[in-house]
């Protein structure tokens, strides 16, 4: 059964898209963050951002003291 085939805005497997709500643009940036109340200091979570949403998402994370670093998507390790 192909559940994604029924979803009109489904993203092809392996394609990296922006994490901003409602955005379907290709990701250009990886925003590395962690929540110190939940994660060990060396743990990094990743949000993806397009050029248009990078600054907004960085500010959202920085306001909460979650943002650690922003890198180009090409620098991220892909996990199969």
Phi and psi restraints in degrees (range 20) as a CNS / XPLOR table:
assign (resid 1 and name C) (resid 2 and name N)
       (resid 2 and name CA) (resid 2 and name C) 1.0 -104.7 20.0 2
assign (resid 2 and name N) (resid 2 and name CA)
       (resid 2 and name C) (resid 3 and name N) 1.0 94.3 20.0 2
assign (resid 2 and name C) (resid 3 and name N)
       (resid 3 and name CA) (resid 3 and name C) 1.0 -69.1 20.0 2
assign (resid 3 and name N) (resid 3 and name CA)
       (resid 3 and name C) (resid 4 and name N) 1.0 -35.6 20.0 2
assign (resid 3 and name C) (resid 4 and name N)
       (resid 4 and name CA) (resid 4 and name C) 1.0 -72.1 20.0 2
assign (resid 4 and name N) (resid 4 and name CA)
       (resid 4 and name C) (resid 5 and name N) 1.0 -23.1 20.0 2
assign (resid 4 and name C) (resid 5 and name N)
       (resid 5 and name CA) (resid 5 and name C) 1.0 -62.5 20.0 2
assign (resid 5 and name N) (resid 5 and name CA)
       (resid 5 and name C) (resid 6 and name N) 1.0 -24.9 20.0 2
assign (resid 5 and name C) (resid 6 and name N)
       (resid 6 and name CA) (resid 6 and name C) 1.0 -86.9 20.0 2
assign (resid 6 and name N) (resid 6 and name CA)
       (resid 6 and name C) (resid 7 and name N) 1.0 -9.4 20.0 2
assign (resid 6 and name C) (resid 7 and name N)
       (resid 7 and name CA) (resid 7 and name C) 1.0 -95.4 20.0 2
assign (resid 7 and name N) (resid 7 and name CA)
       (resid 7 and name C) (resid 8 and name N) 1.0 116.7 20.0 2
assign (resid 7 and name C) (resid 8 and name N)
       (resid 8 and name CA) (resid 8 and name C) 1.0 -62.4 20.0 2
assign (resid 8 and name N) (resid 8 and name CA)
       (resid 8 and name C) (resid 9 and name N) 1.0 -33.4 20.0 2
assign (resid 8 and name C) (resid 9 and name N)
       (resid 9 and name CA) (resid 9 and name C) 1.0 -100.6 20.0 2
assign (resid 9 and name N) (resid 9 and name CA)
       (resid 9 and name C) (resid 10 and name N) 1.0 21.4 20.0 2
assign (resid 9 and name C) (resid 10 and name N)
       (resid 10 and name CA) (resid 10 and name C) 1.0 -62.9 20.0 2
assign (resid 10 and name N) (resid 10 and name CA)
       (resid 10 and name C) (resid 11 and name N) 1.0 143.3 20.0 2
assign (resid 10 and name C) (resid 11 and name N)
       (resid 11 and name CA) (resid 11 and name C) 1.0 -96.2 20.0 2
assign (resid 11 and name N) (resid 11 and name CA)
       (resid 11 and name C) (resid 12 and name N) 1.0 134.5 20.0 2
assign (resid 11 and name C) (resid 12 and name N)
       (resid 12 and name CA) (resid 12 and name C) 1.0 -58.3 20.0 2
assign (resid 12 and name N) (resid 12 and name CA)
       (resid 12 and name C) (resid 13 and name N) 1.0 144.2 20.0 2
assign (resid 12 and name C) (resid 13 and name N)
       (resid 13 and name CA) (resid 13 and name C) 1.0 -56.3 20.0 2
assign (resid 13 and name N) (resid 13 and name CA)
       (resid 13 and name C) (resid 14 and name N) 1.0 136.3 20.0 2
assign (resid 13 and name C) (resid 14 and name N)
       (resid 14 and name CA) (resid 14 and name C) 1.0 89.6 20.0 2
assign (resid 14 and name N) (resid 14 and name CA)
       (resid 14 and name C) (resid 15 and name N) 1.0 -13.9 20.0 2
assign (resid 14 and name C) (resid 15 and name N)
       (resid 15 and name CA) (resid 15 and name C) 1.0 -81.5 20.0 2
assign (resid 15 and name N) (resid 15 and name CA)
       (resid 15 and name C) (resid 16 and name N) 1.0 131.3 20.0 2
assign (resid 15 and name C) (resid 16 and name N)
       (resid 16 and name CA) (resid 16 and name C) 1.0 -95.9 20.0 2
assign (resid 16 and name N) (resid 16 and name CA)
       (resid 16 and name C) (resid 17 and name N) 1.0 121.9 20.0 2
assign (resid 16 and name C) (resid 17 and name N)
       (resid 17 and name CA) (resid 17 and name C) 1.0 -120.8 20.0 2
assign (resid 17 and name N) (resid 17 and name CA)
       (resid 17 and name C) (resid 18 and name N) 1.0 160.6 20.0 2
assign (resid 17 and name C) (resid 18 and name N)
       (resid 18 and name CA) (resid 18 and name C) 1.0 -59.5 20.0 2
assign (resid 18 and name N) (resid 18 and name CA)
       (resid 18 and name C) (resid 19 and name N) 1.0 141.9 20.0 2
assign (resid 18 and name C) (resid 19 and name N)
       (resid 19 and name CA) (resid 19 and name C) 1.0 -83.8 20.0 2
assign (resid 19 and name N) (resid 19 and name CA)
       (resid 19 and name C) (resid 20 and name N) 1.0 -7.4 20.0 2
assign (resid 19 and name C) (resid 20 and name N)
       (resid 20 and name CA) (resid 20 and name C) 1.0 -64.3 20.0 2
assign (resid 20 and name N) (resid 20 and name CA)
       (resid 20 and name C) (resid 21 and name N) 1.0 140.7 20.0 2
assign (resid 20 and name C) (resid 21 and name N)
       (resid 21 and name CA) (resid 21 and name C) 1.0 -55.5 20.0 2
assign (resid 21 and name N) (resid 21 and name CA)
       (resid 21 and name C) (resid 22 and name N) 1.0 124.4 20.0 2
assign (resid 21 and name C) (resid 22 and name N)
       (resid 22 and name CA) (resid 22 and name C) 1.0 80.8 20.0 2
assign (resid 22 and name N) (resid 22 and name CA)
       (resid 22 and name C) (resid 23 and name N) 1.0 -5.0 20.0 2
assign (resid 22 and name C) (resid 23 and name N)
       (resid 23 and name CA) (resid 23 and name C) 1.0 -85.3 20.0 2
assign (resid 23 and name N) (resid 23 and name CA)
       (resid 23 and name C) (resid 24 and name N) 1.0 135.2 20.0 2
assign (resid 23 and name C) (resid 24 and name N)
       (resid 24 and name CA) (resid 24 and name C) 1.0 -116.9 20.0 2
assign (resid 24 and name N) (resid 24 and name CA)
       (resid 24 and name C) (resid 25 and name N) 1.0 11.9 20.0 2
assign (resid 24 and name C) (resid 25 and name N)
       (resid 25 and name CA) (resid 25 and name C) 1.0 -72.9 20.0 2
assign (resid 25 and name N) (resid 25 and name CA)
       (resid 25 and name C) (resid 26 and name N) 1.0 150.1 20.0 2
assign (resid 25 and name C) (resid 26 and name N)
       (resid 26 and name CA) (resid 26 and name C) 1.0 -61.4 20.0 2
assign (resid 26 and name N) (resid 26 and name CA)
       (resid 26 and name C) (resid 27 and name N) 1.0 141.4 20.0 2
assign (resid 26 and name C) (resid 27 and name N)
       (resid 27 and name CA) (resid 27 and name C) 1.0 -76.7 20.0 2
assign (resid 27 and name N) (resid 27 and name CA)
       (resid 27 and name C) (resid 28 and name N) 1.0 138.9 20.0 2
assign (resid 27 and name C) (resid 28 and name N)
       (resid 28 and name CA) (resid 28 and name C) 1.0 -115.2 20.0 2
assign (resid 28 and name N) (resid 28 and name CA)
       (resid 28 and name C) (resid 29 and name N) 1.0 -17.9 20.0 2
assign (resid 28 and name C) (resid 29 and name N)
       (resid 29 and name CA) (resid 29 and name C) 1.0 -133.3 20.0 2
assign (resid 29 and name N) (resid 29 and name CA)
       (resid 29 and name C) (resid 30 and name N) 1.0 147.8 20.0 2
assign (resid 29 and name C) (resid 30 and name N)
       (resid 30 and name CA) (resid 30 and name C) 1.0 -112.6 20.0 2
assign (resid 30 and name N) (resid 30 and name CA)
       (resid 30 and name C) (resid 31 and name N) 1.0 121.2 20.0 2
assign (resid 30 and name C) (resid 31 and name N)
       (resid 31 and name CA) (resid 31 and name C) 1.0 -99.0 20.0 2
assign (resid 31 and name N) (resid 31 and name CA)
       (resid 31 and name C) (resid 32 and name N) 1.0 112.3 20.0 2
assign (resid 31 and name C) (resid 32 and name N)
       (resid 32 and name CA) (resid 32 and name C) 1.0 -90.3 20.0 2
assign (resid 32 and name N) (resid 32 and name CA)
       (resid 32 and name C) (resid 33 and name N) 1.0 132.1 20.0 2
assign (resid 32 and name C) (resid 33 and name N)
       (resid 33 and name CA) (resid 33 and name C) 1.0 -151.5 20.0 2
assign (resid 33 and name N) (resid 33 and name CA)
       (resid 33 and name C) (resid 34 and name N) 1.0 167.5 20.0 2
assign (resid 33 and name C) (resid 34 and name N)
       (resid 34 and name CA) (resid 34 and name C) 1.0 -154.6 20.0 2
assign (resid 34 and name N) (resid 34 and name CA)
       (resid 34 and name C) (resid 35 and name N) 1.0 156.0 20.0 2
assign (resid 34 and name C) (resid 35 and name N)
       (resid 35 and name CA) (resid 35 and name C) 1.0 -101.2 20.0 2
assign (resid 35 and name N) (resid 35 and name CA)
       (resid 35 and name C) (resid 36 and name N) 1.0 108.8 20.0 2
assign (resid 35 and name C) (resid 36 and name N)
       (resid 36 and name CA) (resid 36 and name C) 1.0 -62.0 20.0 2
assign (resid 36 and name N) (resid 36 and name CA)
       (resid 36 and name C) (resid 37 and name N) 1.0 -18.0 20.0 2
assign (resid 36 and name C) (resid 37 and name N)
       (resid 37 and name CA) (resid 37 and name C) 1.0 -78.4 20.0 2
assign (resid 37 and name N) (resid 37 and name CA)
       (resid 37 and name C) (resid 38 and name N) 1.0 -19.9 20.0 2
assign (resid 37 and name C) (resid 38 and name N)
       (resid 38 and name CA) (resid 38 and name C) 1.0 -115.6 20.0 2
assign (resid 38 and name N) (resid 38 and name CA)
       (resid 38 and name C) (resid 39 and name N) 1.0 -29.2 20.0 2
assign (resid 38 and name C) (resid 39 and name N)
       (resid 39 and name CA) (resid 39 and name C) 1.0 -115.2 20.0 2
assign (resid 39 and name N) (resid 39 and name CA)
       (resid 39 and name C) (resid 40 and name N) 1.0 151.5 20.0 2
assign (resid 39 and name C) (resid 40 and name N)
       (resid 40 and name CA) (resid 40 and name C) 1.0 -67.3 20.0 2
assign (resid 40 and name N) (resid 40 and name CA)
       (resid 40 and name C) (resid 41 and name N) 1.0 156.7 20.0 2
assign (resid 40 and name C) (resid 41 and name N)
       (resid 41 and name CA) (resid 41 and name C) 1.0 -57.4 20.0 2
assign (resid 41 and name N) (resid 41 and name CA)
       (resid 41 and name C) (resid 42 and name N) 1.0 -29.5 20.0 2
assign (resid 41 and name C) (resid 42 and name N)
       (resid 42 and name CA) (resid 42 and name C) 1.0 -88.1 20.0 2
assign (resid 42 and name N) (resid 42 and name CA)
       (resid 42 and name C) (resid 43 and name N) 1.0 -8.4 20.0 2
assign (resid 42 and name C) (resid 43 and name N)
       (resid 43 and name CA) (resid 43 and name C) 1.0 -72.9 20.0 2
assign (resid 43 and name N) (resid 43 and name CA)
       (resid 43 and name C) (resid 44 and name N) 1.0 137.5 20.0 2
assign (resid 43 and name C) (resid 44 and name N)
       (resid 44 and name CA) (resid 44 and name C) 1.0 -128.7 20.0 2
assign (resid 44 and name N) (resid 44 and name CA)
       (resid 44 and name C) (resid 45 and name N) 1.0 128.1 20.0 2
assign (resid 44 and name C) (resid 45 and name N)
       (resid 45 and name CA) (resid 45 and name C) 1.0 -98.7 20.0 2
assign (resid 45 and name N) (resid 45 and name CA)
       (resid 45 and name C) (resid 46 and name N) 1.0 161.2 20.0 2
assign (resid 45 and name C) (resid 46 and name N)
       (resid 46 and name CA) (resid 46 and name C) 1.0 -131.4 20.0 2
assign (resid 46 and name N) (resid 46 and name CA)
       (resid 46 and name C) (resid 47 and name N) 1.0 129.3 20.0 2
assign (resid 46 and name C) (resid 47 and name N)
       (resid 47 and name CA) (resid 47 and name C) 1.0 -107.4 20.0 2
assign (resid 47 and name N) (resid 47 and name CA)
       (resid 47 and name C) (resid 48 and name N) 1.0 144.9 20.0 2
assign (resid 47 and name C) (resid 48 and name N)
       (resid 48 and name CA) (resid 48 and name C) 1.0 -101.3 20.0 2
assign (resid 48 and name N) (resid 48 and name CA)
       (resid 48 and name C) (resid 49 and name N) 1.0 144.9 20.0 2
assign (resid 48 and name C) (resid 49 and name N)
       (resid 49 and name CA) (resid 49 and name C) 1.0 -138.7 20.0 2
assign (resid 49 and name N) (resid 49 and name CA)
       (resid 49 and name C) (resid 50 and name N) 1.0 142.9 20.0 2
assign (resid 49 and name C) (resid 50 and name N)
       (resid 50 and name CA) (resid 50 and name C) 1.0 -85.0 20.0 2
assign (resid 50 and name N) (resid 50 and name CA)
       (resid 50 and name C) (resid 51 and name N) 1.0 173.6 20.0 2
assign (resid 50 and name C) (resid 51 and name N)
       (resid 51 and name CA) (resid 51 and name C) 1.0 -59.9 20.0 2
assign (resid 51 and name N) (resid 51 and name CA)
       (resid 51 and name C) (resid 52 and name N) 1.0 -36.5 20.0 2
assign (resid 51 and name C) (resid 52 and name N)
       (resid 52 and name CA) (resid 52 and name C) 1.0 -69.9 20.0 2
assign (resid 52 and name N) (resid 52 and name CA)
       (resid 52 and name C) (resid 53 and name N) 1.0 -29.1 20.0 2
assign (resid 52 and name C) (resid 53 and name N)
       (resid 53 and name CA) (resid 53 and name C) 1.0 -106.9 20.0 2
assign (resid 53 and name N) (resid 53 and name CA)
       (resid 53 and name C) (resid 54 and name N) 1.0 -2.8 20.0 2
assign (resid 53 and name C) (resid 54 and name N)
       (resid 54 and name CA) (resid 54 and name C) 1.0 -54.4 20.0 2
assign (resid 54 and name N) (resid 54 and name CA)
       (resid 54 and name C) (resid 55 and name N) 1.0 -55.2 20.0 2
assign (resid 54 and name C) (resid 55 and name N)
       (resid 55 and name CA) (resid 55 and name C) 1.0 -61.7 20.0 2
assign (resid 55 and name N) (resid 55 and name CA)
       (resid 55 and name C) (resid 56 and name N) 1.0 -43.1 20.0 2
assign (resid 55 and name C) (resid 56 and name N)
       (resid 56 and name CA) (resid 56 and name C) 1.0 -61.5 20.0 2
assign (resid 56 and name N) (resid 56 and name CA)
       (resid 56 and name C) (resid 57 and name N) 1.0 -46.6 20.0 2
assign (resid 56 and name C) (resid 57 and name N)
       (resid 57 and name CA) (resid 57 and name C) 1.0 -67.8 20.0 2
assign (resid 57 and name N) (resid 57 and name CA)
       (resid 57 and name C) (resid 58 and name N) 1.0 -37.8 20.0 2
assign (resid 57 and name C) (resid 58 and name N)
       (resid 58 and name CA) (resid 58 and name C) 1.0 -60.9 20.0 2
assign (resid 58 and name N) (resid 58 and name CA)
       (resid 58 and name C) (resid 59 and name N) 1.0 -44.2 20.0 2
assign (resid 58 and name C) (resid 59 and name N)
       (resid 59 and name CA) (resid 59 and name C) 1.0 -64.1 20.0 2
assign (resid 59 and name N) (resid 59 and name CA)
       (resid 59 and name C) (resid 60 and name N) 1.0 -40.7 20.0 2
assign (resid 59 and name C) (resid 60 and name N)
       (resid 60 and name CA) (resid 60 and name C) 1.0 -57.9 20.0 2
assign (resid 60 and name N) (resid 60 and name CA)
       (resid 60 and name C) (resid 61 and name N) 1.0 -47.6 20.0 2
assign (resid 60 and name C) (resid 61 and name N)
       (resid 61 and name CA) (resid 61 and name C) 1.0 -69.9 20.0 2
assign (resid 61 and name N) (resid 61 and name CA)
       (resid 61 and name C) (resid 62 and name N) 1.0 -41.5 20.0 2
assign (resid 61 and name C) (resid 62 and name N)
       (resid 62 and name CA) (resid 62 and name C) 1.0 -64.9 20.0 2
assign (resid 62 and name N) (resid 62 and name CA)
       (resid 62 and name C) (resid 63 and name N) 1.0 -37.4 20.0 2
assign (resid 62 and name C) (resid 63 and name N)
       (resid 63 and name CA) (resid 63 and name C) 1.0 -58.6 20.0 2
assign (resid 63 and name N) (resid 63 and name CA)
       (resid 63 and name C) (resid 64 and name N) 1.0 -32.1 20.0 2
assign (resid 63 and name C) (resid 64 and name N)
       (resid 64 and name CA) (resid 64 and name C) 1.0 -95.8 20.0 2
assign (resid 64 and name N) (resid 64 and name CA)
       (resid 64 and name C) (resid 65 and name N) 1.0 6.0 20.0 2
assign (resid 64 and name C) (resid 65 and name N)
       (resid 65 and name CA) (resid 65 and name C) 1.0 60.2 20.0 2
assign (resid 65 and name N) (resid 65 and name CA)
       (resid 65 and name C) (resid 66 and name N) 1.0 33.4 20.0 2
assign (resid 65 and name C) (resid 66 and name N)
       (resid 66 and name CA) (resid 66 and name C) 1.0 -98.9 20.0 2
assign (resid 66 and name N) (resid 66 and name CA)
       (resid 66 and name C) (resid 67 and name N) 1.0 -30.1 20.0 2
assign (resid 66 and name C) (resid 67 and name N)
       (resid 67 and name CA) (resid 67 and name C) 1.0 -67.3 20.0 2
assign (resid 67 and name N) (resid 67 and name CA)
       (resid 67 and name C) (resid 68 and name N) 1.0 135.9 20.0 2
assign (resid 67 and name C) (resid 68 and name N)
       (resid 68 and name CA) (resid 68 and name C) 1.0 -118.0 20.0 2
assign (resid 68 and name N) (resid 68 and name CA)
       (resid 68 and name C) (resid 69 and name N) 1.0 -45.2 20.0 2
assign (resid 68 and name C) (resid 69 and name N)
       (resid 69 and name CA) (resid 69 and name C) 1.0 -165.7 20.0 2
assign (resid 69 and name N) (resid 69 and name CA)
       (resid 69 and name C) (resid 70 and name N) 1.0 151.7 20.0 2
assign (resid 69 and name C) (resid 70 and name N)
       (resid 70 and name CA) (resid 70 and name C) 1.0 -120.0 20.0 2
assign (resid 70 and name N) (resid 70 and name CA)
       (resid 70 and name C) (resid 71 and name N) 1.0 131.8 20.0 2
assign (resid 70 and name C) (resid 71 and name N)
       (resid 71 and name CA) (resid 71 and name C) 1.0 -132.6 20.0 2
assign (resid 71 and name N) (resid 71 and name CA)
       (resid 71 and name C) (resid 72 and name N) 1.0 158.0 20.0 2
assign (resid 71 and name C) (resid 72 and name N)
       (resid 72 and name CA) (resid 72 and name C) 1.0 -64.8 20.0 2
assign (resid 72 and name N) (resid 72 and name CA)
       (resid 72 and name C) (resid 73 and name N) 1.0 146.3 20.0 2
assign (resid 72 and name C) (resid 73 and name N)
       (resid 73 and name CA) (resid 73 and name C) 1.0 -54.9 20.0 2
assign (resid 73 and name N) (resid 73 and name CA)
       (resid 73 and name C) (resid 74 and name N) 1.0 -35.0 20.0 2
assign (resid 73 and name C) (resid 74 and name N)
       (resid 74 and name CA) (resid 74 and name C) 1.0 -63.3 20.0 2
assign (resid 74 and name N) (resid 74 and name CA)
       (resid 74 and name C) (resid 75 and name N) 1.0 -18.5 20.0 2
assign (resid 74 and name C) (resid 75 and name N)
       (resid 75 and name CA) (resid 75 and name C) 1.0 -89.6 20.0 2
assign (resid 75 and name N) (resid 75 and name CA)
       (resid 75 and name C) (resid 76 and name N) 1.0 -8.8 20.0 2
assign (resid 75 and name C) (resid 76 and name N)
       (resid 76 and name CA) (resid 76 and name C) 1.0 -78.5 20.0 2
assign (resid 76 and name N) (resid 76 and name CA)
       (resid 76 and name C) (resid 77 and name N) 1.0 145.1 20.0 2
assign (resid 76 and name C) (resid 77 and name N)
       (resid 77 and name CA) (resid 77 and name C) 1.0 -82.4 20.0 2
assign (resid 77 and name N) (resid 77 and name CA)
       (resid 77 and name C) (resid 78 and name N) 1.0 130.9 20.0 2
assign (resid 77 and name C) (resid 78 and name N)
       (resid 78 and name CA) (resid 78 and name C) 1.0 -93.5 20.0 2
assign (resid 78 and name N) (resid 78 and name CA)
       (resid 78 and name C) (resid 79 and name N) 1.0 134.2 20.0 2
assign (resid 78 and name C) (resid 79 and name N)
       (resid 79 and name CA) (resid 79 and name C) 1.0 -107.3 20.0 2
assign (resid 79 and name N) (resid 79 and name CA)
       (resid 79 and name C) (resid 80 and name N) 1.0 125.6 20.0 2
